[in-house]
Amino acid sequence: MSVKSILAFLLLMIFQTAQAEGESTPDFIRSIGKIYVVAGVCLIILITLFIYMIRLDRKISRIEKRQKNE
């Protein structure tokens, strides 16, 4: 599975989840002033996942090149 297909799948799941929750959850979070905390935590998690996937892809590519050269 390539990195692009994994990223596309993750984005699709995020958009579907956001649409399924409706309007009540964001209004509640905004009313208590924690929307930026939630957005920040989501952003940190996504950035961490992207970095992890990129590093893992590079490591796998390096191992595949070693296997090919042997």
C-alpha positions as protocol buffer text, in pm:
chain_id: "A"
residue {
  index: 1
  type: MET
  ca { x: 0 y: 0 z: 0 }
}
residue {
  index: 2
  type: SER
  ca { x: 143 y: 332 z: -96 }
}
residue {
  index: 3
  type: VAL
  ca { x: 159 y: 640 z: 122 }
}
residue {
  index: 4
  type: LYS
  ca { x: -76 y: 829 z: -108 }
}
residue {
  index: 5
  type: SER
  ca { x: -348 y: 567 z: -81 }
}
residue {
  index: 6
  type: ILE
  ca { x: -318 y: 558 z: 298 }
}
residue {
  index: 7
  type: LEU
  ca { x: -339 y: 936 z: 317 }
}
residue {
  index: 8
  type: ALA
  ca { x: -641 y: 942 z: 90 }
}
residue {
  index: 9
  type: PHE
  ca { x: -812 y: 678 z: 304 }
}
residue {
  index: 10
  type: LEU
  ca { x: -740 y: 870 z: 625 }
}
residue {
  index: 11
  type: LEU
  ca { x: -872 y: 1196 z: 482 }
}
residue {
  index: 12
  type: LEU
  ca { x: -1186 y: 1023 z: 359 }
}
residue {
  index: 13
  type: MET
  ca { x: -1247 y: 874 z: 704 }
}
residue {
  index: 14
  type: ILE
  ca { x: -1194 y: 1212 z: 873 }
}
residue {
  index: 15
  type: PHE
  ca { x: -1441 y: 1388 z: 644 }
}
residue {
  index: 16
  type: GLN
  ca { x: -1702 y: 1116 z: 688 }
}
residue {
  index: 17
  type: THR
  ca { x: -1667 y: 1126 z: 1065 }
}
residue {
  index: 18
  type: ALA
  ca { x: -1701 y: 1504 z: 1069 }
}
residue {
  index: 19
  type: GLN
  ca { x: -2019 y: 1489 z: 864 }
}
residue {
  index: 20
  type: ALA
  ca { x: -2169 y: 1207 z: 1073 }
}
residue {
  index: 21
  type: GLU
  ca { x: -2137 y: 1394 z: 1403 }
}
residue {
  index: 22
  type: GLY
  ca { x: -2380 y: 1666 z: 1304 }
}
residue {
  index: 23
  type: GLU
  ca { x: -2402 y: 2014 z: 1451 }
}
residue {
  index: 24
  type: SER
  ca { x: -2440 y: 1949 z: 1824 }
}
residue {
  index: 25
  type: THR
  ca { x: -2082 y: 1848 z: 1910 }
}
residue {
  index: 26
  type: PRO
  ca { x: -1902 y: 2152 z: 1758 }
}
residue {
  index: 27
  type: ASP
  ca { x: -2151 y: 2391 z: 1919 }
}
residue {
  index: 28
  type: PHE
  ca { x: -2090 y: 2237 z: 2259 }
}
residue {
  index: 29
  type: ILE
  ca { x: -1714 y: 2249 z: 2219 }
}
residue {
  index: 30
  type: ARG
  ca { x: -1729 y: 2612 z: 2100 }
}
residue {
  index: 31
  type: SER
  ca { x: -1953 y: 2706 z: 2391 }
}
residue {
  index: 32
  type: ILE
  ca { x: -1696 y: 2590 z: 2647 }
}
residue {
  index: 33
  type: GLY
  ca { x: -1407 y: 2744 z: 2451 }
}
residue {
  index: 34
  type: LYS
  ca { x: -1212 y: 2425 z: 2382 }
}
residue {
  index: 35
  type: ILE
  ca { x: -1242 y: 2413 z: 2003 }
}
residue {
  index: 36
  type: TYR
  ca { x: -882 y: 2528 z: 1956 }
}
residue {
  index: 37
  type: VAL
  ca { x: -756 y: 2263 z: 2196 }
}
residue {
  index: 38
  type: VAL
  ca { x: -940 y: 1992 z: 2004 }
}
residue {
  index: 39
  type: ALA
  ca { x: -818 y: 2129 z: 1669 }
}
residue {
  index: 40
  type: GLY
  ca { x: -461 y: 2147 z: 1801 }
}
residue {
  index: 41
  type: VAL
  ca { x: -464 y: 1792 z: 1932 }
}
residue {
  index: 42
  type: CYS
  ca { x: -608 y: 1664 z: 1603 }
}
residue {
  index: 43
  type: LEU
  ca { x: -343 y: 1853 z: 1411 }
}
residue {
  index: 44
  type: ILE
  ca { x: -63 y: 1714 z: 1627 }
}
residue {
  index: 45
  type: ILE
  ca { x: -194 y: 1360 z: 1584 }
}
residue {
  index: 46
  type: LEU
  ca { x: -221 y: 1396 z: 1206 }
}
residue {
  index: 47
  type: ILE
  ca { x: 124 y: 1549 z: 1170 }
}
residue {
  index: 48
  type: THR
  ca { x: 272 y: 1271 z: 1383 }
}
residue {
  index: 49
  type: LEU
  ca { x: 101 y: 1005 z: 1171 }
}
residue {
  index: 50
  type: PHE
  ca { x: 223 y: 1163 z: 847 }
}
residue {
  index: 51
  type: ILE
  ca { x: 581 y: 1185 z: 974 }
}
residue {
  index: 52
  type: TYR
  ca { x: 566 y: 825 z: 1095 }
}
residue {
  index: 53
  type: MET
  ca { x: 433 y: 703 z: 761 }
}
residue {
  index: 54
  type: ILE
  ca { x: 697 y: 892 z: 564 }
}
residue {
  index: 55
  type: ARG
  ca { x: 977 y: 758 z: 783 }
}
residue {
  index: 56
  type: LEU
  ca { x: 839 y: 404 z: 761 }
}
residue {
  index: 57
  type: ASP
  ca { x: 814 y: 429 z: 383 }
}
residue {
  index: 58
  type: ARG
  ca { x: 1175 y: 544 z: 359 }
}
residue {
  index: 59
  type: LYS
  ca { x: 1294 y: 259 z: 581 }
}
residue {
  index: 60
  type: ILE
  ca { x: 1101 y: 3 z: 379 }
}
residue {
  index: 61
  type: SER
  ca { x: 1239 y: 146 z: 54 }
}
residue {
  index: 62
  type: ARG
  ca { x: 1591 y: 126 z: 192 }
}
residue {
  index: 63
  type: ILE
  ca { x: 1540 y: -238 z: 295 }
}
residue {
  index: 64
  type: GLU
  ca { x: 1392 y: -324 z: -46 }
}
residue {
  index: 65
  type: LYS
  ca { x: 1697 y: -172 z: -220 }
}
residue {
  index: 66
  type: ARG
  ca { x: 1927 y: -380 z: 1 }
}
residue {
  index: 67
  type: GLN
  ca { x: 1733 y: -696 z: -80 }
}
residue {
  index: 68
  type: LYS
  ca { x: 1742 y: -614 z: -451 }
}
residue {
  index: 69
  type: ASN
  ca { x: 2120 y: -563 z: -447 }
}
residue {
  index: 70
  type: GLU
  ca { x: 2193 y: -894 z: -275 }
}
